[in-house]
Amino acid sequence: MRLDKWLWHARFFKTRTLASRYVEKSRCRIDGRAVEKPHATVAPGMVLTFALGPRVRVVRIVALGERRGPAPEARALYEEIDSP
C-alpha cells in the first residue's frame, strides 16, 4: 500500500492530499530510511518515524486497512513505539 494512503487510513491526516504533501515536504522514515515519495510502499511490520506537530511519532504498522473507517478502526492499524 502507498504511504500516503496508509497515513490517511490511519487518520494521521484529514485528506490523502495532505498526507501526500506532507511526505513530499517533510522527511518520513520507513525502517530508518528517509522517504520523500508518497508512493513509497508500506507493509505490516514496518516502522514509520515522522514528526507531526510538536511530537515525533514512531509507529509499527500492524495492518493495512481497506477503508478509512472510524477512529477505533484506524488505531488498530498501528501500535505506538516509544521514541528513544
CORHU-V546929 format. One record per helix or strand of 2 or more residues. SS is the DSSP state (H for helix, E for strand). FROM is the first residue (numbers start at 1). TO is the last residue. If there is no record, write none. Layout:
# CORHU-V546929
ss->SS from->FROM to->TO
ss->SS from->FROM to->TO
This chain:
# CORHU-V546929
ss->H from->3 to->9
ss->H from->16 to->25
ss->E from->28 to->30
ss->E from->33 to->35
ss->E from->47 to->52
ss->E from->55 to->61
ss->H from->71 to->75
ss->E from->78 to->80
